[in-house]
Amino acid sequence: MRAIVGAVVLVIALEVAHAAPGASTATRFIVFSAQPNGLGPGQLFRVETTGTGLEQITTGSKPASEPAFSPDGTQIVFARLGSGIFRVNLDGTGLHRLTSGVRDNYPVMSPNGKLIVFIRVYRTQWRVYVMSAGGGAQRRLPQAPPAGRPSWTANGKSILIPAGGSLAKINSVTGDVQKYFGVTLDPSTSQTATVSPGAGTVAFVGRRVIKGPPTCGESQCPAFALYLADVSGAHKRLVANDTGPAGWSPDGKTLVFVSRGALTLEVVAGGARTTIASGPHVAAGDAPPAWQPR
């Protein structure tokens, strides 16, 4: 059952990001996790990129997070902590449980919609698994290294994963490593790294340096930021401090992430931002929001 939660307030910074040169212009939905009214476990919400049409998609006693769209934009796969992976229609109907692994995470549908890749703990390490879109034929890719959130290549023949302090391209059938890219990723913070639709740029959370007097005893407290870099490792730049991982618009021109409890859209070329406030619902920054592909 879905709950209509009212209109969302749109706060514009540096003019409307979608009107800026290089911005994504089509109006679609973004799905993200938030605490309803700031209380209880996080649930999935949807909102249009214009900032209107905010609705709650899921309900329940356990957190729902890590959403990803089906290729046709009508369904969402997501993880529910302690319960497994689920699929649901964008309007909240048709909820279906796909797995029962209590630590199954980061489901992502293949470009043709027939498969779902996800990660699951196997012998103390996060490993890559693939299953049918209906949850059947779950199997581990035996040659794949320990991994973070997976991303499909456009042809569905390969999967990109944060692995071994870098970004790896693996065979989608066997898991054999086809290539390690040059970008350097911190294994402790980059599990949620996402790759642009064109597979040329990676967005990831990493550590940042704090200047000034110690904030944790005799040293600085750990601090983090969102970064962008070419998959080769070139042109690394800071996007935002103290924020969560980012999702991508379908055209790769705009990032979406949670900052200070609200969704933020940032144009990759130029940095113009739009903030979509979610009213009393506190957006979670633990996983990349999902942008509807069509």
Sequence and secondary structure as in RCSB ss.txt:
>XXXX:A:sequence
MRAIVGAVVLVIALEVAHAAPGASTATRFIVFSAQPNGLGPGQLFRVETTGTGLEQITTGSKPASEPAFSPDGTQ
IVFARLGSGIFRVNLDGTGLHRLTSGVRDNYPVMSPNGKLIVFIRVYRTQWRVYVMSAGGGAQRRLPQAPPAGRP
SWTANGKSILIPAGGSLAKINSVTGDVQKYFGVTLDPSTSQTATVSPGAGTVAFVGRRVIKGPPTCGESQCPAFA
LYLADVSGAHKRLVANDTGPAGWSPDGKTLVFVSRGALTLEVVAGGARTTIASGPHVAAGDAPPAWQPR
>XXXX:A:secstr
  EE    EEEESSS GGGSTT   S  EEEEEEEGGG SS EEEEEETTS   EE   SSS EEEEEE TTSSE
EEEEETTTEEEEEETTS   EE    TT EEEEE TTSSEEEEEEEETTEEEEEEEETTS S EE TT  S SS 
EE TTSSEEEEEETTEEEEEETTT  EEEE S    TTT TT EE TTSSEEEEEEE    SS SBTTB    EE
EEEEETTS S EEEEES    EE TTSSEEEEEETTEEEEEETTT  EEEEE TTSEE  SS  EE   
